[in-house]
Amino acid sequence: MSYGCYQCHGYEAQGSSATGPRLGPRAIAFASFAKYVREPTGQMPPYTIKVASDADIADIYAFVLARPAAPPVESILLLK
């Protein structure tokens, strides 16, 4: 919450086609994740060590990995 990731990626890292990609629960490898957070190539701002510590990045990654998988579309009753 304090880094504002939810503004683009949602409160559950679910992402949105209008704001930012889904991050979890099957995230990229930690090294790639950390490198991208530090040096993003898209519209995401860089989170330098002055902004987010390595421990904070590891905590964010753990949060992303802990997100539940999205339910299959067939399980959403309104779409049946």
Secondary structure, DSSP 8 states (H G I E B T S, - for coil): -TT-THHHH-TTS--BTTTB----SS---HHHHHHHHHS-SSSS----TTTS-HHHHHHHHHHHHHS-----GGG-GGG-
